[in-house]
């Protein structure tokens, strides 16, 4: 039976990088007998402009019936003055909440060819391969009560950080399952010295660790973890943390690799259904200029093939093709350091597909 994938291009450069991912999926369908059915939908600012909502009901229904979702990007200055509940980001948060996508997997990998593009010394990042597992549907982003009120004649903003024991347990299990397939080391990041909510986080993660005797668990305060990521990033294997801390730390980890344009992500629910997206955002300043790096979206397709669609061999082929185009010296502007050839979005996407075709020919021979 064909797998159903929902493509949500979104805003800014989303449509450009999604076009390259769609070409890749069609190639896998036509050349590798990958049974797939592609659908499209509106989300974010584009959805608001056309429908009046950042998450139309039609898109939500398609997302519920899809086997996996591929998202481009949402947001931009054009929608910043909208009421809070109508902003593009509410569409993204709504999908995560409605589909129960509680576990966000963000790898940070430094490709050998791009080590000199990192802002850190090459010896600190060469060979970096870590995974941040971020809790995605709880914490301060969703906690109630929240809002802006007037107290004593002045406005006061307030948000609530809250986690239930069951929410902490399930993200901890997800992190240990990931670590079990890697180097079996988990670092749980919290702020247990000042936040009672993360004091509970630490207690629960410690209890869950007992189910994985082959894995090592350490705890680290978030401020120290941020420092250690730029001091000695290769000490980490799997980092598990809260929604807000994960949001911040994953962007720090992204820049260790040389460019946020290289990094994919996966957001999974209990059944392994996922939404996959690059972490680079909508980049409205380069939208429509054929400058966006499509590799993060292409690598998001690879994660989708591996984690939700049971196509590990195809995922490996996609990864090999990305390595190949980098080895050829092809670079988009965000990873171009003067050596090699600077190419645009479409040319980079075409090069990945050409590399897949070359791999086909080698296997046939």
Buried (B, 14 or more C-beta within 10 A) or exposed (E): EEBBBBBBBBBBBBBBBBBBBBBBBBBBBEEEEBEBEBBEBBBBBBBBBEBEBBBBEEBBEBBEEBBBBBBBBBBBEBBEEBEEEBBBBBBBBBBBBEBBBBBBBBBBBBBEBBBBBBEBEEEBBBEBBBBBBBBBBBBBBBBEEEEEEEEEEEEEEEBEBBBEEEBBBBBBBBBBBBBBEBBBBBBBBBBBEEBEBBBBBBEBBEEBBEEBEEBBBEBBBBEEBBEBBBEEBBEBBBBBBBBBBBBBBBBBBBBBBBBBBBBBBBBBBEEBBBBBBBBBBBBBEBBEEBBBBBBBBBBBBBBBBBBBBEBEEBBEBBBEBBBBBBEBEBBBBBBBEEEBEBBBBBBBBBBBBBBBEEBBEEEEE
